[in-house]
């Protein structure tokens, strides 16, 4: 029709087809299978994916109230819902929706990915590439809120540019804010680390960059989604007779751990980041599937935290309520439970398939569907899908893969680079065209062969440049030879003789070791925290023949026990870089001293015995006896009932009771720093305001960030950071508190309460102010209720293990009381 042709020519775009799944070819998870099954109905290359019918004044649609941007949003939403048939409403419950010709609307597809760059449904003539950033397991090590925000902003602006060109949608299921609480978890690569406060800060600033555009504060630039809510940190593992995947898993988690660990980043997402979407997870929590858990989705997220966005299910998680968890007797009862709990979008077809029957049986009403649609349409309104042309429509494809974007990409990897060892000034290397470098190791295939680029990111990085570690080194050295040394990350064979010959001849050797998606990914957990046998053989052989102590670059999201590497005098330097994807090219700037390393570890590196002590299925954060058998149990005859139970040594730096190989927050520099307390609280600090805060809180388990911030700075600290070395460098000041009774009765051993990244020139000083939040003076009890904890707190800035290597470190004490008689 003429009207349809007018809509198709509108400058904003719409969806007509779902997209491929996000996982690489080696990870055939159910999400991928679902995505591949939907590939056939893609839009043609010339058809825009979205259309705004409200921008064609001559059509009848433009005159409908939902197109009137001057009306209250609730009135516009009500108008849209009033125009829907029951069949429409049921069809809109899934991630693909249905066409709504009565309003000039095509299908809308909710599922897009953007963990480290957009993964567009198509690359058109105007959108051939997208910027591919380092994964959060790398950028988290930067402890740089500005970097996180800029990265989120650039990804979202590229998303909006693609959408304006007709090749993208608006709702992205990122970031992952589950804690890297378990070193073997397959999806650590997508997270910013193990610490709840750090993860919340990453989420807050990434989301603000992703959703907020300064040129249009009244609209959402692109919708972010915090996932996977909650306690989802297990994919699929076979341990001591148990073969369990996330779709069938029931995470048994104490209220204490839920409140002070697992849910902390999600609260920050909602209250501080103002995220517009949450994703409920596959697993059950204490017997209730997440997507049918009204306490999680409504009581906590909506009522306590004030979440007003859309809640989406992980793909087929609504189906899992019935099919995998057997939570209800019939599929219709599961539809009732997920809708009543507050799940607004079913990624899958389960609700659409069974909603009509549920209606006929009186288990749900049409009003239940309307309630879910209100949240769907509200989010789309906030994205400007039915509004007049505005500033966000001016974002063009010139911003995609721009010089700025690619510089930011490189800088993300460089800022996350974390120096673990540097004996005798092995690094930085001298930048010289005369130096010969042998670059060895299976990491040379990370960008191309296993395609980290397309794992929750696009598969068309800028210019199709699939950069590797060797490319970053070639920018600084002309004579570079590269060999894998071993076939892949699982190889157990002896090293390639050609690689050893190259190592013997080269002036310097850079050896890249670690893990890839064949060892840990969505759908599959790692089985060990050790380097593979082939890689171990490789580094030992290379170290023996090299002229000088070798340089090892660790590219891994699995924190590996590299004790032998660190202890070997034939290994001069070790640099940890997470998983930077094609941004790995930026590491050359650090290895050759163009930039100084300042990253800090965001995962505790446990000794290899850890994997034998505690099952991945044990979700307790705190130490103690486990209900799961020891992972190293291999009984004769396969009778696993005879296995002894494991012992949980505590998870993450907050609770781990043994000596770590590398502690959380560790990192060295090319220079040396000195810390001094320039200002600190004196006398007794009253915690009466904290007591009043808890008394007035709506929910003593989840004190709002706004109310906590209103209490103010009870104990501010000023740390004077002086660069006493010879290189201008960034430094990261980490602030920790040791609570009274640390390590007893569930009290954490230490708590990260603040951090700041600063640049300090040689011989100069910078003062950093950090202070604990009011809630840092509370502890959650066994029921998850917070209480004030007064007494003597230890305070330290920096990591003691790094102080012996020239890094800043200073300690203090903080005395607190409940009464008002204290003073500062």
C-alpha angles and dihedrals in degrees: 000000000000089000092053091050091052091052092048089056093054113118096234120073145227143193131260101164141032121246137236121280119269101236125094124253093265092059108065096180123162090259090058094046089051091050094048092049089058097048095094095071097056118143117259117261093258099045116095113232095224135029128190107214091190092072097066103079095190093062125088090236093065089060094055116107094243087065093053104099091190093067122089111272093240091056091051092049091049090053091053093049091047089061095055127099120218088254089055092050093052091046091053093059094084131068094259100046122189135272114271103202092172087070098031092251129142124204116297120217115210100188117089129140131219111156093141101359135342120294098208122201088235143001109226132191091275094040108044096146144021131203114262113207132193116276119261090253084069103036091045087067089063093070084207116140091187092056092049092050094046091048092051090046094051093048091050094046089053088050091052091046090052090048092050088052091051098253107099146042130224112242117081126185098222150148114048107212100172110127121259084230093146123049093213096053109124096223101051086113090071096051135081093230145278103302120095096212093046091048091050092050092049090049093047096053098037089052094047090053092044098048107028122074115186092214092058114026092168095066137053113248092208130339118253124201125204111218153228103015104219151003091332098142098129129074112176127327138164108212129165095333096322118113106186136161131193094256091062101030124116109202108213103206130167117236087240092060093042093053102041100032123013099038099039097088092047092053089052090049091057104035102034104022095037089217115196098214142034128194121216113218136239097245132079120241114217091339100316121101109238095235091053095042108112091182091060099039104034112014095044109021100037105023102033102030098031097235111177102173133093124288115216128189123234108254109293092353090124089054089048090062087072106018101043108018096035087214094153134032095235137028089240091060089052090052088053093050098048092047094045091045090057109259105152103181125036111209093211136029102274099103093041090050097050105027095091091053090046089054092049091051091051094242093123135017133217086252088064089058091046090054092055091046091054090064092045095051093041091059093047090049090053089052090057095243092144101030133099120270112293144169094288090063088064093065103111137193089257086083091059114095089353121163087259092052094050093046089051090049092054093044092054091062092043094049091049094050107118121199111216100171135012112167117186094355093293087162140085100049117220110258102233135144088218097061119099117215129189110207110196141170143074092276087082086081097049097101100040115023101041093025103223085175093074096042098107089333138073125291094218106070117185109301088351087276104162094192121198135190089267091058091055090052094046089063088068105029128043099202105063125153122186133199132164092224090200129039096244144326093286096048118128097181127110117273122277108265090220090059091051091049091052090049091051094052100041126096090224135013124213111189120193115206136164140083138309138194092286088070103036131010143119107317096020132065126208117258099208143025093218132097113260117264093248093052092048091053089047098054093044092051094044092049090053096055102035119107093227135020107292129242116233122200113195115210105183144118090201108081101232128202101245096167093133092051092050093048097046115103087207090065107074101180139011122198121188115207107166110215110320098169110203090343084078085096086077092066090076088070090058098042091053096042101250084124127021119233116248104157123130128210114262095189128058109240106222127200113262091253089070090079089058096049106053135032121234085230091067105094097183112122095195124074123260144094115328129224089215125080121254110275092229093061110122106165123196110257092018096269099151092176086082093060118115118237120259128242121233109223089192127271129253127359090295095065112010107122101192135069112284122219087225119005125224111272096025119144139138134213142211087247137041129251136201123204126204130174103242092177133009138162115275128204122002122338115215117228093192090111089056091051090051090048092056092044092054096041117115089220119023089204096057113034109190118250090228093056092044092051090050089064088068132208108332095173114016120185129196115204117196109213116198125186103222095169134076105262131073105237150160117252130195117218111205120193119206133180127203107208125217109276093019112188094016128103093356097310111144119249089229140350128214104227104169148357140185134185115215137171116235124187122215112285093007133108134219125194118222121196118208131166137178117250117244090253091057085075091060135075129204115237127217090280092049096253116138123233133184114257114201127183138075116343125192115221126194136171118210129007119292094217090059095049092078088060095055101273124136120265134164135165135207143171129237122198117200136182136182095236131091092234093086123105138193 
